[in-house]
């Protein structure tokens, strides 16, 4: 089966049935596909999961900055439902984590602003 949006081929699949996709437009106007899902709700969940990954990274970077400033050799980072002890890489500084936070915040803003959920047409 082939899946289209506005006559543009989005995805092909022999084994899966899709109805929605998470997409964004590239600078040249082409559609970039993040992923396809069976339902609108599953597509929303995909978008939320991507956002949550970046937000969790921002949270962990703040923890790292706090730990560095207090002289600790690591910090507990959240990954899914578990916390893991992360020992500092000697190359990373507060400035490194601050830049990482800015980059992640820009990615989050970009996802919120540009990613769309579209309905696919099967042919």
Secondary structure, DSSP 4 states (H G I P E B T S, - for coil): -EEEETTEEEEE-SS---SEEEEEE-TTSPEEEEEEESSHHHHHHHHHHHHHHHHHHHHHHHHHHHHHHTT-SEEEEEETTEEEEEEPPTT--HHHHHHHHHHHHHHHHHHHHH-EEEE-EE-
